[in-house]
Structures are given as C-alpha cells and as structure tokens.
Amino acid sequence: MDTRKKALSWLIGCCMAMPVFADSFGPDEWTQYRMNAANNAVYNNGGELLNRMKFRTGDQVRATPVVVGDALYIGNHATGGMFRFDLPNGKVAWHDDNPWFRHAPNWIHSEMIQAGGRIFVGYGNRVFQSPDIRGTGASGVMVVDPEDGATLWQYETLGEVMPTPAFWNDTLYAVTGGAELIALAPGNGKLLWRDLLGSGPRQSNNTSGAPAITAGKVFFGDTAGLLHALDAEDGDTPHCDSGRATDTLKLGGSSHNSPAIALAPAGPVVINRTVFVGSQDGFVYAVPLSEFDCR
C-alpha cells in the first residue's frame, strides 16, 4: 500500500472511530405540556448518551424537567425557585439563591416551556380562596430570560396557573383556577383575549388541564366535563366559510352515573388526528378532530 493510500485509510478509520456530536443536546423549543401536542417528550439528537448524574434544586420538584438546546430548566414546588443546568456537563448556570429574582411568587407545577428565546412558566397553589376560585396568594404567568433567569414580565391572574401554558403562533395560552382560558402577547404579557370555561363540581386538583394546540385550535377540558376546541387566533368558535363548527363536547359523566364528571387535570393529547382525554368518571374518551369540523 503506497503512502497516499495508507494516509487515506488512517483518516477514514480515525473519523469512523470518533464519537458523533450533535449541534445541541435537546430540541430547539418546548412549546407546551410534554413538549408538543402529542405530549410525547421524546427527542434523540443522534449524539452520545449523557452520563448518569443528579441535579440539586432547592425544594420538591413536581414539574416535568424541560430540556432545550444545551440546558435543563426546572422549578420548585413550594418555593417557586427556578434553575438552569448546562448540558452535558451538568453545571449550574443559574439558580434560585443568586440573585433573588430567580423565583416565581408561588408554587411551580408547570413546565418551564421555551419558545422564541424566552421561558414561560405558570405559578399558583391549589388552595381555594372561594367556592369558584382556586389559588391563594400570587397567581399568574411569568416570562424569564433563559440566559440569566431575569424576570422579563409577569401577568397576574385570578386563580392559579398550575397547568403548563402553551405557545403557538406567537401567542401564549394559559388556563387559570378562575376558570378562564387567556391568551397573552409573549413580548410584553398584554392580554389578547379571555374565555370563561364551564364550571362543575369543586375539584381538589386543577380546574382545567394543560391546553393542547393543533390544526389552529386550542383543546382543553374543564370541571364540568366539557372538551373545548376554540380558534387559537381569537378564542372564538372556529370560523367556517359555510355552516358552523363544534366548539364544545360534553364528555365527562356521559358514560354512566358517576358523580365525578371533571375531565382529567393532566389535559388532552392529540394523536393521529384524534383527541384523547381522561375523565374522573373513570373513562378515557377518544374524539376524532373531524367532529370539530364545519358542518
């Protein structure tokens, strides 16, 4: 074998033996509960596995960890502390103690979703302040800078925002313990519109599940057993050139005489153009998206 062939053979062997590194560890964004409308937070960058490690926070963790780019983001339950850990080395980039502003004003049960270079997180607790409003103390949505954890803006709500908000088409959506769906401008937190949800029997858990957004509609359930499908642009009944679209279906409590009718606080998922949602009546309901079409 001549010198050139030897060199080429060595180069090929060397390159084949080198590990493959992806541009970033995680996806570019995380826009709603469990990453996307399928609620299937599975991502593979084709790179090497992460070594086994632990990430120390300041209190209980009840939210789903969010991994975007080369960072892991998580919030604490009782303290509202927020943390960023760099990946794959696991080092703390910023945390709740330094400086003080890396805290939400109340519990964090929501995922710290990320889109457009910003983190969006809901906060609040499950204590009822009245028969119809769940959440005492400060409740709302806040936006922080992923680079340093600085608060960019906050929007206070009447009632908790424990379900994870959702981001779609430059709009942030959240459901509240005051039985509302709100849409906010992500740049400044300006209220774009709000809708009052159905109100059923008092629940010990979330008033509504996290919204799922697909096909230009925002889907969510409520404690009255209703599955809603609203136009994600304006919160109205989806628009039709002719006929009318269905925006609400009664599901919870419709299968038998169970006294529990609320739809599951975990929220719906959308798989293969079908909405799946659980109910506290003991059933899981599957509804094809075509049932919400114009007729």
C-alpha positions in Angstrom: 0.0 0.0 0.0 1.5 3.4 -1.0 1.8 6.3 1.3 -1.3 8.1 0.0 -3.5 5.1 0.4 -2.1 4.5 3.9 -2.9 8.1 4.9 -6.4 7.9 3.4 -7.0 4.6 5.2 -5.8 6.1 8.5 -8.1 9.1 8.0 -11.2 7.1 7.3 -10.5 4.8 10.3 -9.9 7.8 12.6 -13.1 9.5 11.5 -15.2 6.3 11.9 -13.9 5.9 15.5 -14.7 9.4 16.5 -17.9 10.0 18.5 -20.8 11.8 16.9 -21.7 15.1 18.5 -24.9 16.9 17.7 -25.2 20.7 17.5 -27.2 20.8 20.7 -28.3 18.3 23.4 -32.1 19.0 23.2 -34.7 20.3 20.9 -34.8 23.9 19.8 -38.0 24.7 21.7 -40.6 23.2 24.1 -43.9 24.8 23.3 -46.5 23.1 25.6 -47.1 20.3 28.1 -44.7 17.4 27.4 -43.1 19.4 24.6 -45.8 19.2 21.8 -49.5 18.4 21.2 -48.7 14.7 21.1 -47.4 15.1 24.7 -44.7 12.7 23.8 -41.5 14.3 25.1 -39.0 12.0 23.2 -36.1 13.5 21.4 -32.9 12.0 20.0 -30.1 14.2 18.8 -28.1 11.3 17.5 -25.2 12.1 19.8 -23.6 10.4 22.8 -25.5 9.3 25.9 -25.4 11.6 28.9 -23.5 10.2 31.9 -25.7 9.4 35.0 -25.9 12.4 37.2 -28.1 14.3 39.7 -29.2 18.0 39.6 -29.6 19.5 43.0 -32.5 22.0 43.4 -33.8 23.9 46.5 -37.1 22.0 47.2 -39.5 19.4 45.9 -39.8 19.0 42.1 -43.3 18.2 40.8 -43.0 19.6 37.3 -41.6 17.9 34.3 -37.9 18.8 33.5 -37.6 20.8 30.3 -34.5 20.4 28.1 -34.0 22.9 25.3 -30.7 23.3 23.5 -27.9 22.6 25.9 -29.8 23.4 29.1 -32.2 21.8 31.6 -34.8 24.0 33.2 -36.9 23.2 36.3 -38.9 24.9 39.0 -39.6 24.0 42.7 -42.9 23.2 44.2 -43.3 25.2 47.4 -40.6 27.9 47.0 -41.1 28.8 43.3 -37.3 28.6 42.9 -36.0 28.3 39.3 -32.9 26.6 38.0 -30.9 26.2 34.8 -28.3 23.4 34.4 -26.0 23.3 31.4 -25.7 20.1 29.4 -24.0 17.7 29.0 -21.6 18.8 31.9 -24.5 19.3 34.4 -23.1 22.5 35.8 -25.4 25.1 37.4 -25.8 28.1 35.1 -28.2 29.9 37.4 -30.3 29.0 40.5 -32.8 30.3 43.0 -30.4 31.8 45.5 -28.3 34.1 43.4 -29.8 36.6 42.8 -33.2 36.7 44.4 -35.2 37.3 41.3 -35.0 33.7 40.1 -38.2 32.8 42.0 -41.8 32.6 41.0 -44.2 34.3 43.6 -45.9 30.9 44.3 -45.7 27.2 43.6 -44.3 26.0 40.2 -46.1 22.9 39.0 -46.0 23.9 35.3 -43.2 23.1 32.9 -40.9 26.0 32.1 -41.7 25.9 28.4 -39.5 27.8 26.0 -40.0 29.4 22.6 -38.7 32.5 20.8 -35.7 32.7 23.2 -37.9 33.1 26.3 -39.1 30.9 29.2 -42.8 30.9 30.1 -43.9 29.4 33.4 -47.2 29.4 35.4 -47.4 29.6 39.2 -50.0 29.4 41.9 -51.3 26.9 44.5 -54.3 24.6 44.9 -56.0 26.3 47.9 -59.5 27.6 47.2 -60.0 31.3 48.1 -63.7 30.9 47.3 -66.0 28.2 46.0 -65.3 29.1 42.4 -61.6 30.3 42.5 -58.7 28.0 43.2 -55.4 29.6 44.2 -54.5 31.9 47.1 -51.7 34.5 47.1 -50.0 35.4 43.9 -51.1 33.5 40.8 -50.2 34.1 37.1 -47.7 33.6 34.3 -44.2 34.9 34.2 -41.5 35.2 31.5 -37.8 34.9 32.2 -34.6 35.2 30.2 -33.1 31.7 29.7 -29.6 33.2 29.8 -29.6 34.6 33.3 -33.1 33.8 34.8 -34.1 37.5 34.9 -37.8 38.2 35.0 -39.0 40.0 31.8 -42.6 40.4 32.7 -45.5 38.9 34.8 -49.2 38.7 34.3 -51.3 38.2 37.4 -54.4 36.0 37.1 -57.5 35.4 39.3 -56.7 31.8 40.4 -53.7 29.6 39.9 -51.9 28.7 36.7 -50.8 25.2 37.7 -51.3 23.5 34.3 -48.5 24.2 31.8 -49.1 27.1 29.4 -48.8 26.6 25.7 -47.1 28.6 23.0 -48.4 28.7 19.4 -48.1 31.2 16.5 -46.6 34.0 18.7 -49.3 33.7 21.3 -49.1 32.3 24.9 -52.2 30.4 26.2 -52.9 29.5 29.9 -55.9 28.2 31.9 -56.5 29.5 35.3 -58.0 28.5 38.6 -60.6 31.2 38.0 -62.0 29.0 35.2 -60.6 31.1 32.3 -58.5 30.5 29.2 -56.4 33.5 28.5 -54.2 34.4 25.5 -51.2 36.7 26.0 -48.7 38.5 23.8 -45.4 36.8 24.6 -43.3 40.0 24.1 -45.0 42.1 26.8 -47.7 40.0 28.5 -50.6 42.1 27.1 -54.0 40.3 27.3 -55.2 39.5 23.8 -58.5 37.7 24.8 -60.0 35.5 27.5 -62.8 33.0 27.6 -64.8 31.7 30.6 -64.8 27.9 31.0 -67.5 25.7 32.2 -67.7 25.3 35.9 -68.5 22.0 37.5 -68.2 20.5 41.0 -65.4 21.8 43.1 -62.1 19.8 42.5 -59.2 19.2 44.8 -56.9 19.3 41.8 -56.5 21.6 38.7 -59.6 23.4 37.5 -58.5 22.6 33.9 -55.8 20.5 32.2 -53.0 22.0 30.2 -54.1 23.1 26.7 -53.0 21.2 23.6 -52.8 23.1 20.3 -53.0 21.6 16.8 -54.7 22.4 13.5 -55.2 26.0 14.6 -57.4 25.0 17.5 -56.7 25.0 21.3 -58.1 22.0 23.1 -58.7 21.8 26.8 -61.1 20.2 29.3 -62.9 21.6 32.4 -64.5 20.5 35.6 -68.0 20.4 34.0 -66.8 17.5 31.8 -66.6 19.7 28.7 -64.0 19.4 26.0 -63.4 22.7 24.3 -62.0 23.4 20.9 -61.6 27.1 20.3 -60.0 29.1 17.5 -56.4 29.7 18.6 -56.3 33.1 16.9 -59.1 34.8 18.8 -60.7 32.3 21.2 -64.0 32.2 19.3 -65.8 29.2 17.8 -63.6 28.1 14.9 -64.5 30.1 11.8 -66.3 28.5 8.8 -67.0 29.7 5.2 -70.3 27.8 5.5 -72.0 26.0 8.3 -70.8 26.1 11.9 -68.0 24.3 13.8 -68.5 22.5 17.1 -66.5 24.1 19.8 -67.7 22.2 22.9 -68.5 18.5 23.5 -70.0 17.1 26.7 -67.8 14.0 27.6 -67.3 13.7 31.4 -70.2 11.9 33.1 -71.8 11.0 29.9 -70.9 7.2 30.0 -72.5 6.3 33.3 -74.0 7.8 36.5 -70.7 8.6 38.2 -70.9 11.7 40.4 -67.4 12.7 39.1 -67.6 14.4 35.7 -64.5 16.6 35.5 -62.0 15.9 32.7 -58.5 14.9 33.8 -56.4 17.8 35.1 -53.5 16.4 33.0 -55.2 17.7 29.9 -55.8 16.2 26.4 -53.4 14.7 23.9 -53.7 14.7 20.1 -52.5 11.6 18.3 -53.3 10.7 14.6 -55.9 13.5 14.4 -57.7 12.1 17.4 -58.1 13.9 20.8 -57.7 11.6 23.8 -58.8 12.9 27.2 -59.4 11.2 30.5 -62.3 11.9 32.9 -62.8 11.4 36.6 -65.8 9.4 35.7 -63.4 6.5 35.0 -63.3 6.7 31.3 -60.9 7.9 28.6 -62.6 9.5 25.6 -61.3 9.5 22.0 -62.7 12.1 19.7 -61.7 12.5 16.0 -60.8 16.0 15.0 -63.4 15.7 12.3 -66.1 16.1 14.9 -65.0 19.8 15.3 -65.1 20.5 11.5 -67.5 22.9 9.9 -70.9 21.3 9.1 
